[in-house]
Amino acid sequence: MLHAAALSSDLLERVGVGTLTSPKTSPKTSPKTSPDDAGSSTLLPVPDALAGLFPEGGLRRGWTITARGSSSLILALLAAVSRRPGWCAEVGSPLLGSAAAAEAGVVLDRFVRVAEPGEQWASVTASLLEAIDLVVVHPPARASQGDMRRLTARARERSAVLLVAGGWEGAMVNLSVTAQQWHGLGAGHGYLQTREVEVQALGRGAAARPRVANVWLPCAGGGVSTARESAA
């Protein structure tokens, strides 16, 4: 059972969010999912096509992971958690936004976004980890090792998942897009419709064995689906 801090008005004030997207959410209600909601007390869901990248087929609560090379990969992970249902947040988003999140399938009623946290990015992220299942952070280029260690520890203590867009010392799993190819153009005409990508996972401990997934991201109609079986 998760023991999370409530998403109070004080917490919202600290992270610079006046209200949640959903007006139905009570400020005194903890948004973190219960085991009954999420289906597991230890794992957060991921898209089926990406499950093979993780030793247990999902995001273990308390982990810090990284993702490089594709904002679509980050959005796919956010969408899976928000739909099943869980709570997600994003801190510092130079490329992403609510419109892109909605298009990728993220349930905006369960999504908190702090677009410009400035120098308070670490404290904002720490506060959100108290109450949110999955927190995505876009750290500054010169994030200190001290901040990295403190946020990694906070995610572990609060049974949240910290997903970092970029490099991060102490991450349990590092995801990266190692190859990609767009499809859809005909003989000099048409539109780019689908993208085939190869995603590699390297990590520590139980996640030490390299894993590879070949997926459509996006697939026809949006979302993510398996492109072909990987030998890795």
MIVEX-293538 format. One record per residue (C-alpha): residue in one letter; x, y, z. Coordinates in steps of 0.02 Angstrom, whole numbers, m for minus. Each point is the difference from the previous one (the first is absolute). Example, Ala and Ser with C-alpha at 12.3 -4.5 7.8 and 13.67 -1.06 7.14 Angstrom:
SITE, A, 615, m225, 390
SITE, S, 69, 172, m33
//
This chain:
SITE, M, 0, 0, 0
SITE, L, 64, 172, m46
SITE, H, 11, 131, 135
SITE, A, 4, 162, m101
SITE, A, m17, 180, 52
SITE, A, m165, 77, m54
SITE, L, 4, 116, m149
SITE, S, m47, 148, 107
SITE, S, m22, 181, m48
SITE, D, 164, 33, 90
SITE, L, 89, m125, m111
SITE, L, m77, 75, m156
SITE, E, 57, 172, 56
SITE, R, 177, m63, 30
SITE, V, 15, m73, m175
SITE, G, m80, 149, m84
SITE, V, m161, m86, m56
SITE, G, m160, 91, 44
SITE, T, m113, m148, m33
SITE, L, m3, m170, m79
SITE, T, m67, m22, m175
SITE, S, m150, m92, 70
SITE, P, m121, 104, 106
SITE, K, m68, m163, 73
SITE, T, 157, m32, 101
SITE, S, m11, 48, 182
SITE, P, 155, 92, 66
SITE, K, m6, m114, 152
SITE, T, 2, m161, m101
SITE, S, 165, m90, m28
SITE, P, 16, m28, m187
SITE, K, 118, m149, 9
SITE, T, m83, m158, m60
SITE, S, m44, m139, 118
SITE, P, 51, m180, m40
SITE, D, m179, m34, m55
SITE, D, 7, 144, m125
SITE, A, 170, m39, m73
SITE, G, m12, m188, 8
SITE, S, 164, m16, 97
SITE, S, 71, 78, 156
SITE, T, 177, m3, m70
SITE, L, m14, 33, m187
SITE, L, m69, 138, m109
SITE, P, m62, m54, m173
SITE, V, 91, 31, m163
SITE, P, m60, m27, m179
SITE, D, 0, m185, m44
SITE, A, 124, 32, m141
SITE, L, 126, 71, 124
SITE, A, m26, m124, 142
SITE, G, 148, m107, m55
SITE, L, 119, 143, 40
SITE, F, m31, m22, 186
SITE, P, 46, m154, 104
SITE, E, m175, m13, 75
SITE, G, m97, 68, m147
SITE, G, m37, 168, 79
SITE, L, 70, 148, 96
SITE, R, 47, m52, 175
SITE, R, m53, 129, 128
SITE, G, 151, 87, 76
SITE, W, 104, m10, m158
SITE, T, 83, 142, m93
SITE, I, 13, m27, m188
SITE, T, 61, 106, m145
SITE, A, m60, 20, m179
SITE, R, 98, 76, m143
SITE, G, m30, 27, m184
SITE, S, m190, 12, m10
SITE, S, m132, 106, 85
SITE, S, m127, m124, m69
SITE, L, 76, m136, 109
SITE, I, m27, 106, 155
SITE, L, m178, 41, m50
SITE, A, m38, m185, m30
SITE, L, 55, m41, 178
SITE, L, m103, 144, 71
SITE, A, m153, m56, m98
SITE, A, 9, m180, 62
SITE, V, 5, 53, 182
SITE, S, m137, 132, m14
SITE, R, m122, m117, m88
SITE, R, 1, m148, 122
SITE, P, m17, 115, 103
SITE, G, 144, 92, 81
SITE, W, 58, 178, 29
SITE, C, 139, 80, m101
SITE, A, 95, 164, 4
SITE, E, 127, 89, m108
SITE, V, 125, 129, 61
SITE, G, 86, 114, m123
SITE, S, m60, m42, m175
SITE, P, 87, 92, m141
SITE, L, m72, m112, m136
SITE, L, m151, m86, 75
SITE, G, m164, 74, 55
SITE, S, m181, m38, 38
SITE, A, m50, m7, m183
SITE, A, 138, m123, m43
SITE, A, m41, m101, 154
SITE, A, m184, m12, m45
SITE, E, 41, m51, m178
SITE, A, 111, m140, 68
SITE, G, m140, m66, 108
SITE, V, 44, 77, 169
SITE, V, m157, 25, 105
SITE, L, 10, 185, 41
SITE, D, m115, m19, 150
SITE, R, 144, m96, 81
SITE, F, 145, 105, m63
SITE, V, 85, 145, 91
SITE, R, 121, 110, m97
SITE, V, 124, 129, 67
SITE, A, 71, 71, m161
SITE, E, 126, 127, 69
SITE, P, 60, m42, 176
SITE, G, 159, 102, m22
SITE, E, 133, m23, 134
SITE, Q, m128, m88, 110
SITE, W, m11, m151, m116
SITE, A, 75, m120, 129
SITE, S, m115, 54, 142
SITE, V, m152, m3, m115
SITE, T, 45, m176, m56
SITE, A, 27, m56, 180
SITE, S, m170, 67, 51
SITE, L, m89, m88, m143
SITE, L, 85, m165, 41
SITE, E, m90, 5, 167
SITE, A, m169, m22, m83
SITE, I, 16, m51, m183
SITE, D, 30, m174, m72
SITE, L, 111, 50, m148
SITE, V, 95, 164, m8
SITE, V, 92, 51, m158
SITE, V, 136, 130, 22
SITE, H, 101, 95, m130
SITE, P, 150, 50, 106
SITE, P, 115, 146, m42
SITE, A, 161, m40, m89
SITE, R, 102, 28, 158
SITE, A, m105, m95, 125
SITE, S, 106, m36, 153
SITE, Q, 40, m175, 58
SITE, G, m71, 48, 170
SITE, D, m170, 40, m78
SITE, M, 6, m163, m97
SITE, R, 34, m102, 156
SITE, R, m134, 88, 102
SITE, L, m135, m22, m132
SITE, T, 47, m182, m31
SITE, A, m15, m30, 187
SITE, R, m167, 94, 8
SITE, A, m74, m108, m138
SITE, R, 56, m157, 91
SITE, E, m67, 60, 168
SITE, R, m169, 54, m71
SITE, S, m25, m154, m112
SITE, A, m11, 111, m154
SITE, V, 87, m16, m168
SITE, L, 114, 140, m57
SITE, L, 21, 7, m189
SITE, V, 142, 114, m55
SITE, A, 10, 71, m176
SITE, G, 190, m12, m21
SITE, G, 147, m67, 98
SITE, W, m10, m33, 187
SITE, E, 122, m73, 124
SITE, G, m70, m151, 92
SITE, A, m141, m45, m119
SITE, M, m58, m181, 8
SITE, V, m48, m11, m185
SITE, N, 60, 108, m145
SITE, L, m109, 1, m155
SITE, S, 64, 66, m166
SITE, V, m59, 1, m180
SITE, T, 143, m76, m100
SITE, A, m80, m3, m174
SITE, Q, m155, 69, m84
SITE, Q, m84, 6, m170
SITE, W, m156, 93, m54
SITE, H, m125, m81, m120
SITE, G, m143, 68, m104
SITE, L, 78, 98, m142
SITE, G, m34, m67, m174
SITE, A, 97, 42, m158
SITE, G, 32, 180, 46
SITE, H, m169, 31, 78
SITE, G, m108, m44, 151
SITE, Y, 21, 27, 187
SITE, L, 110, m74, 135
SITE, Q, m120, m112, 96
SITE, T, 94, m127, 106
SITE, R, 174, m14, 73
SITE, E, 93, m159, 37
SITE, V, 123, 20, 144
SITE, E, 122, m111, 91
SITE, V, 2, 32, 187
SITE, Q, 141, m68, 106
SITE, A, m4, m21, 189
SITE, L, 159, m10, 103
SITE, G, 0, 0, 188
SITE, R, 62, m64, 167
SITE, G, m44, m144, 113
SITE, A, m150, m97, m65
SITE, A, 1, 113, m154
SITE, A, 183, m30, m44
SITE, R, m35, m112, m150
SITE, P, m14, 106, m159
SITE, R, m173, m6, m76
SITE, V, m65, 63, m168
SITE, A, m176, 34, m64
SITE, N, m44, 40, m180
SITE, V, m162, 99, m1
SITE, W, m110, 113, m103
SITE, L, 2, 169, 89
SITE, P, m119, 67, m57
SITE, C, m91, m145, m79
SITE, A, m143, 21, m123
SITE, G, m136, 91, 96
SITE, G, 121, 58, 136
SITE, G, 72, m85, 152
SITE, V, 132, m136, 2
SITE, S, 0, m179, m64
SITE, T, 126, m139, m31
SITE, A, 91, 14, m167
SITE, R, 90, m168, 2
SITE, E, 72, m121, 123
SITE, S, 174, 41, 63
SITE, A, 136, m129, 22
SITE, A, 72, 92, 151
//
